[in-house]
């Protein structure tokens, strides 16, 4: 997709002005759930596909050690994903309520297909949909995982079997969605990652991708210079 579409640029070019986008706490819980998710994805895929994919590459003995470590790490850190989901939900749920203009954004492909972007608020329809998928589908992944990790809670074999299937299907679904999220938030779109790394976003980027929110920020006098953003972050 990158080779065909290319990177979505800031059409007006980067500016020397910034808008505050994410607080330190918001960035902390984002990277917390990101780290937990990536660890669980890698260890889970190792257990699911490693026997057929990794044994021919690294041998049975090395895979045995890797699979054992993956299982122990997956079971140990898995419940933290449920905690991370709760932190993300309570912090961001108000900004992810669907509102006027969201359906128009979706019907026009959000500007990713084509050259014109469409108006959106702090989060656009795509980001809101990913949030709810993370909460609902990821919630099933987390709860089913807890059921599997703690088989002493009174659940029968049928519940354990259903949890195993639900855990695998929802986890693979989330992995595919998060791959897209990582792509758009990094190489796929110019300026997208700055909000989660510095806490601030480029003013022109905000105008082009979240113009209703950007307009409110400008009217409230929240625009600052790059130098002021660096000072606020302690650089």
NORKAJO-V173536 format. One record per residue. RES is the residue in three letters. SS is DSSP state (H for helix, E for strand, - for the rest). D_CENTER is the distance of its C-alpha to the mean C-alpha in Angstrom with 2 decimals. Layout:
res = (RES:RES)
ss = (SS:SS)
d_center = (D_CENTER:D_CENTER)
This chain:
res = (UNK:UNK:UNK:UNK:UNK:UNK:UNK:UNK:UNK:UNK:UNK:UNK:UNK:UNK:UNK:UNK:UNK:UNK:UNK:UNK:UNK:UNK:UNK:UNK:UNK:UNK:UNK:UNK:UNK:UNK:UNK:UNK:UNK:UNK:UNK:UNK:UNK:UNK:UNK:UNK:UNK:UNK:UNK:UNK:UNK:UNK:UNK:UNK:UNK:UNK:UNK:UNK:UNK:UNK:UNK:UNK:UNK:UNK:UNK:UNK:UNK:UNK:UNK:UNK:UNK:UNK:UNK:UNK:UNK:UNK:UNK:UNK:UNK:UNK:UNK:UNK:UNK:UNK:UNK:UNK:UNK:UNK:UNK:UNK:UNK:UNK:UNK:UNK:UNK:UNK:UNK:UNK:UNK:UNK:UNK:UNK:UNK:UNK:UNK:UNK:UNK:UNK:UNK:UNK:UNK:UNK:UNK:UNK:UNK:UNK:UNK:UNK:UNK:UNK:UNK:UNK:UNK:UNK:UNK:UNK:UNK:UNK:UNK:UNK:UNK:UNK:UNK:UNK:UNK:UNK:UNK:UNK:UNK:UNK:UNK:UNK:UNK:UNK:UNK:UNK:UNK:UNK:UNK:UNK:UNK:UNK:UNK:UNK:UNK:UNK:UNK:UNK:UNK:UNK:UNK:UNK:UNK:UNK:UNK:UNK:UNK:UNK:UNK:UNK:UNK:UNK:UNK:UNK:UNK:UNK:UNK:UNK:UNK:UNK:UNK:UNK:UNK:UNK:UNK:UNK:UNK:UNK:UNK:UNK:UNK:UNK:UNK:UNK:UNK:UNK:UNK:UNK:UNK:UNK:UNK:UNK:UNK:UNK:UNK:UNK:UNK:UNK:UNK:UNK:UNK:UNK:UNK:UNK:UNK:UNK:UNK:UNK:UNK:UNK:UNK:UNK:UNK:UNK:UNK:UNK:UNK:UNK:UNK:UNK:UNK:UNK:UNK:UNK:UNK:UNK:UNK:UNK:UNK:UNK:UNK)
ss = (-:H:H:H:H:-:-:E:-:-:-:-:-:-:-:-:E:E:E:E:-:-:-:H:H:H:H:H:H:H:H:H:H:H:H:H:H:H:H:H:H:H:H:H:H:H:H:H:H:H:H:H:H:-:H:H:H:H:-:H:H:H:H:H:H:H:H:H:H:H:H:H:H:H:H:H:H:H:H:H:H:H:H:H:H:H:H:H:H:H:H:H:H:H:H:H:-:-:-:-:-:H:H:H:H:H:H:-:H:H:H:-:-:-:-:-:-:-:-:-:-:-:-:-:H:H:H:H:H:H:H:H:H:H:H:H:H:H:H:H:H:H:H:H:H:H:H:H:H:-:-:-:-:-:-:-:H:H:H:H:H:H:H:H:H:H:H:H:H:H:H:H:H:H:H:H:H:H:H:H:H:H:H:H:H:H:H:H:E:-:-:-:-:H:H:H:H:H:-:E:E:E:H:H:H:H:H:H:H:-:H:H:H:H:H:H:H:H:H:-:-:-:-:E:E:H:H:H:H:H:H:H:H:-:-)
d_center = (19.02:18.93:22.65:23.51:21.55:21.14:18.93:18.56:20.74:21.56:24.73:26.63:25.77:24.22:26.08:27.41:25.93:22.72:21.15:19.56:15.97:14.31:16.51:16.72:15.78:12.58:11.59:12.93:11.02:7.60:9.03:10.76:8.20:6.64:10.38:11.35:9.09:10.29:13.72:13.98:12.98:15.59:18.16:17.82:18.28:21.14:22.85:22.33:23.31:24.81:28.35:28.69:26.65:27.22:30.77:32.29:30.58:31.03:33.63:33.92:34.61:31.62:29.35:30.95:30.01:26.40:26.01:27.68:25.49:22.32:23.67:24.62:21.39:19.31:21.65:21.81:18.20:16.98:18.03:15.94:12.80:14.69:15.36:11.83:11.03:14.21:13.52:10.31:12.43:15.53:14.24:12.41:14.27:17.06:15.17:13.65:17.11:18.15:21.03:23.48:22.38:19.14:21.05:22.70:19.47:18.53:22.11:22.17:19.05:17.52:19.62:17.74:20.80:23.79:24.50:24.20:21.28:21.68:21.60:18.69:18.08:15.60:12.82:13.90:14.27:11.49:8.88:10.95:11.19:7.57:7.84:11.08:10.26:7.89:10.89:13.63:12.95:11.09:14.05:16.47:15.09:15.50:18.86:20.27:19.45:21.34:24.16:24.43:24.39:27.03:29.60:32.14:30.93:33.46:31.41:33.49:33.03:31.97:29.04:28.07:28.34:26.28:23.57:23.58:23.16:20.49:18.50:18.78:18.08:14.99:13.53:14.34:12.94:9.45:9.90:11.01:8.30:5.60:8.62:8.87:5.62:6.88:10.23:10.12:8.71:11.45:14.60:14.15:14.72:17.02:16.16:12.48:11.50:14.46:13.19:10.87:13.71:16.76:15.97:17.77:17.40:20.22:22.47:23.01:19.33:18.98:22.16:21.08:17.61:17.89:21.68:22.52:20.55:21.96:25.41:25.32:24.34:27.19:29.60:28.81:29.56:26.17:26.35:27.03:27.92:26.06:28.61:28.01:24.24:25.09:27.65:25.39:22.91:25.94:26.12)
